[in-house]
Amino acid sequence: MARSSLGVATVSVRRSPPPAASGHRSAVPEVTFCTPPIAVAATGLQHGAMTQPRRLFEPLNLAALLTLGAVAFSMRYYEPGRQATAWLLLGLFAVGFLSLSLWPPRLRRVEHAVGALLPVIALALIALDPKPGTAPILLVVWIAAAFSHWPPRVATIALVLADAVYYLILKHIAGFGAPLMAVLIFAGFQAFAALCMHYARSAERTRDALSRVNADLLATRALLADSARDAERLRVARELHDVAGHKLTAMRLNLRALVDEPALADNPQLRVAEQLSGELLADIRDVVQAMREPGGLDLATALRALAAPMPRPLLRLAIADDVQVTDPALAEAVLRLVQEALTNAAKHADADTLDVALHRAGDVLHVTIEDDGLVREDWREGNGIAGMRERLAALRGRVRLARNARGAMRIEAELPA
């Protein structure tokens, strides 16, 4: 945590110092026990526990490029007058397939349109010259991508339609003697590719869900550990006050009575003991008073734990020095507010960074959240934002959402502190 000239503590998830360097390990063992995987600096995007952002050369694309190379090698067997058109169709298929890994979430409709156009290109290449027999493998490549981007039911319907057209091409254009057998052979490869991709995506979604749940548990654990720490401090303070303080008071009264005895009035050791007992009693009162002062919940650690599994957006947290949250319900509300903002920024706005700022103004805690993505002008509030409003309303708070000048989402929340 670095302090700026404005007196604001700025925390960056990617550059968080190790717990040993921040000095928290010895002070709060309950919290720092679970923070090394959260706070240690990572080489990738925010620890990368969830699915990484789309890459052009991911394994599926590399396998597709190898397949496209084999189809390109067979282009020499096409009729000379049709080779130029065949190369054009193959190039369009390659560009369209690779572009599926590059479309941002806000252009999901364009991505789906390109995915629907790919089988049309593959079938056109088959109809151009069915004799080489290599172009149908493009349907296998396409169906793997379809099951990766589309719901299984939609992808299955598209597969049946594409194979039906493939059957008609073999029967009426190519004059193939056993078109059904050829279609069934390639349908087996298509089913294999579809099942592999479906189970791979299901495993990724399960992993991501477990990663988010684990992050949620770590964040909640950090808050509970802080709450338990404050409760333990209060219990120790009460014990010191009720037990040690009471007995020290009784001992000082007895020492004072002995000092007042005429036979012991000139004993210097008794006067020193009575003086030390008074100083010790004052010190214990100071310790009890300091332990009763609430230390506040460590929101920074909890928010880092919440954002750790998400490859993006990067959480940039700025907490003013005067922000001290002692109410677990208030801390939980802030935690869920930032959690919903992180999810929306990654899912709907395609944002790379999310700025979260907390400061106080009197008895009001202000939370400002802003990303660098792009939100559609016709955006609507969903269940997540509705739940956000309900959670803050239960604490007599309020939240405002609007698009900023850059078209990104800005959230301003106010909570009684």
N, C-alpha and C positions, 0 to 999 in steps of 0.2 A: 504494500500500500504506500503510495507516494503522495506527499502533500504538496499541493500547488501553492502559488503565491496568493491565491484567493481564499485559502483556508479550507479547501475542499479536498477530501480524500478520493483519489481516482484509482479505480481498480480495473485492470484489464485481465480478462480470463486467460488470454494466450500468454501473457507475460507475468503471471502471478508468481511471486517468489516461493521457494519451498518453505514448508512450515518451520523448519529449523531456522531459516534466515529471518522469518517474520517475528520470532520470539513467542509464538503462541503455544508451542509444544509443552513447555513446562508450566504455563499458566492455566491452560484449559485442556487437560488430557482427554476429556470425554469427546471434545469436538475434533481435535487434531488427530485422534486415532483413525478417523475415516477420511481425512483430507489429503493424504499424500497423492492418491490417484486423481484428486480434483485440482490441487493447487500446484503440483509440479509442472513446470513448463513443458509443453509438447512441441514436437517438430512439425506436426500437421495442423489441420484445422480443428482446434478446440477438442483435441484428443480423439476425434474420429471414431467414436464408438458406434455411431449410427451409420446408415448408408451414406457413402460419400457422394458429393455432387457428380452429376453425369460427366463422363469423360469420353472423348472421341475414340480412344483406343482401349476400350474395355474388352474383356475376354470375348463377349458375344460378337463385337464388331471385328475383332481379329479373326475369329473363325469364319465370319461372313466374308471378309476380304479374301481369305484363302479359297473359299468356295467360288467367289466371283472371279478369282484368277483362273480357276479351273474352267469355268464357263467361258471366260474370255479366250482361253487356249483353244476351245472348240469352235470359235468363230470362223476358223479357216475352212470348216466343213459346210458353212452356209453357202448358198448360191452367190456367185460374185455380185450380181445385181442387187442383192439384199443385205450385203455385209455392212454397208454404211448405216442403213436403218437399224440393223441389229446392234451395231456398236453404240448408236445413239440411245436405243432403249436400255441397253445394259448400263450405260453411263448414267442415265436418269435413275435407274433402279439403285445404283450404288450411291449416288448423291442423296436420293431420298432416304435410303436406309440409314446412312451415316448421320443425316440431319436429325433423326429421331433422338439422338443422344445430345443434341445441342439446343433444342427448343426450351425456353424458360417456362415455368409453370403458368405464367399469365397468357401464354400462347398455346395452351393445351388444345384448343379447337383446331389450330393449324396443324399441330402434331397429329391429331387424329385423322385429319383430312389427308395428310401425306401417307399415313399408315394405310388408309383405305385405297389410295392410289397405287400403292406398290403391287398388289396382286393384278391390277389391271395392266400394268407395264409388263409383269412377268407373263401373263396370258397372251398379251400382244406379241411378245418375243417368241412364245411357243407357236402361236398361229402363223407367224412370219415364215417359219420353216421348222416343222416338227421333226424332221428326219434326224438331226444330230442327237436329239434326246437328252441334252444336258440342261436346257432351260427350265424344266420342271423342278429342278433342285432349288430354284429361286423361291418357289412356294414354300419349301421347307424352311429356308432362311426367314422368309416373311412371317410365317406362322409363329416362329420362336419370338420374334419381336412383338407380334400381335398379343400373345399371351403374357408378354412382359408389360405392355402398356394398356391393354383393354381388360375388361372383366371376362372371366372364362366363358360365360354364356355368349357374349357378343362375339368373342374370338372363335368359338365353335361354330356359330351360325355363319360367320364369314368364311371359315374353312370349308364348310359343306357347299356353300355357293361357289367358291373358287374351284373346288374339285368337280362340281357339276358342269361348269363352263369348260374345264379341262377335258372332261369326258366328251362333251359335244365337239370340241376342236379335234380330238383324235378320231372321232367317228365320222364327222361330216367334212372336215377340211383335209385331214391327213389320210383318211380312208384306212385307218388302222384296223386290222382284223380282230383284235381282242382289246378294245379300249378299256373295258372294265378292269381287266387284269393289271394293265399299266397304271390305272388310277389307284387301284387298291395297293399296289406296291409302294407308290409314292405316298399314299395316305398313311401307310404304316410308319414311314420315316417322319411324316408330319406329326402323327400322334406321339411318337417318341420325343421329338423336339418340343412339342407343346407341353407334355407332361414334365419333362426335365425343367423347362423354364417356369412352369407353374409352381412346382415344388421348390425351386430355387427362390422365387420371389416370396413364396409363403414363408420359407425359412428366414429370409431377410426381414420380412415384416414382423415375424415373431421375435427375432433378435432385437429389432428396433423398439418393439413394445416393451420387452424386458429391460432394455437399456433405459428407456424413459421411466419405467416403474422404479428401477434401481436408483436413478437420479432423484426421483421424487422422494424415495425413502431416505437417501443420504441427506437431502435438504431438510426433510422433516426431522431426521435424527439430529442434525446440527442444532436446530431450534430447540428440540427437547433436551439436548445436552446442556444448552445454555440455561434453559429454564430449571433443569435439575441442579445445575451449579448454583444458581441464585437461591434456590430453596435450601440447599445444603449450607450455604453461607448464612442464611437466616437462622437455620437450626443451630449452627455453631455459635452464632452471636447470642442467641437466647440462652444456650448452655453457659456461655461465659458470664453473661449478666446474672443469671439466676443462681448459678452454683459458685463459680470462682469469685464473682463480685460480692455475693452475700457473705462468704466465708472470710474474704479479705476485710470487709467492713467490720465483721465481728472481731477479727484479730486486731485491727487497728484500735477499736474501742478498748479491748483488753490491754493493749500496750499503752494507750493513753492513761488508763486507770493506774497502771503500774508506775508510770512516770510521775503521777500526782502523789504517789505514796511518799511520805517524808523520808523513810529509810532508803528509798531508791532514787530520790530526787537528783542526787549528784552522779548517777550512773550514766556515763556518756553513751555506752552501747545501747541502752534502752531508748535514749532519745534518737539515735541514728536508726534503730529498727522501726521506731514509730514514724519517722520521717520517710523511710524507704517504703513502708506499707502504704502511706498516703500517696506517694508518687506512683507505686505499682497499681493502686486502685484507679488513679487518674489515667494511667496508660491503658488499662483494660477498658475503661469507659470509652477512650478514644478509638480503640480497636473495634469495640462493639458498634460504635457509631459508624465507622468506616465500612464495616461488613454489612450493615443494614442498608447502606446506599446501593440501589440497584445498579448492576453493571451493564444491563442492556443485553439484548439478543444480537448475536453476530449475523446480521442480515447478509453481509458480504460473502461469508463462507457458504451460507445456505443458497444464495443466488448462483454462486460459482458451481456448486454441486448440481443445481438444476440445469444449468446451461452446458455442463461439461460434455454430455453425450451427443450434443447436436453439432454437426460439422459446420453449419452456418444457420443463422447469422452469428457473428462474433459479438459477444456481450461486452459492452463497454459501460462500466458502472462508476458513477460519481455520487458519493455520499458526503454530504456536508458534515462538518465537525459537530454541529449542534444536534444532529439526528441521533436520538437514543430511543429505541423501541424496547419497552419492557413487557408489553401485553402480548402473549402468544397469539391471541386471536388477530390482533393487528398485524403482527409479523406474517401470519398465515395468509391474510388477505393480500399483502404486498407480494408474497411469494406466488400466489395463484394469478395475480394480475400480470406479473412479469412472465409467468409460464404461458399464459394465453397469448401474450404479445409475441413471445418467441415462436410459438407454433404458427400463429397467423403470418408473421413476417417470413417464415421459411416456406409455408404452404401456399400462400396467396400472393405475397408481394415479391417473392424471389429476392429477398434482401440479403446483403452481405454482412451488414453490421446493425446492431440494435443498441441505441444509447439510452441508458436508464439513469435518471438523476433524482435524488431524494434530498429535500431540504425542508426546514421548518419555517413557519411564519406564525409566530405566536403559539397557539394551541392547535395548529393545523399542520399535518404532515402532507407535503405536496410531492407527488410522484409524477414525473414527466418521462414518457417513453416515446421514442421516435426512431424509425428505421430509415434505410436509404433505398428501399424498394420502390415499387410502383403499384398503386392500387387503382382499380378501375373506378371510373366516376360513378357508375351505377352499382357500387358495392352495397351489400345489405348486411345487417347484423344477424349473426347466426346464434346457435345455442351457446357457444362459448362466450360471446360477448354478453348475451343475456344473463348467463350465470355470473359473469364478472360484475354486472350491475347489481344483481341481487345480493351478491356477497358483500359488496361495499355498502349497499343500502341497509343491510342488517347491522352495520357498524356506524350508521348515520353518516356515511360518506357518499361521495358522488364521483362520477367519471364522465368525461367528455371525449368523444372521438371525432376526428376530422382529418381531411387530407390537407397536407401542408402545400406550400407553393411549388415544391418539386413533385407533387403527386404521391408522396409517401404518407403513411399513416402516422398520426400524432395522437397520443393518448395522454390526457391530463386527469389525474385523480387527486382527490382531497379526502383526507381521513382525519378524524379528531385524534390528536396525540396527547 
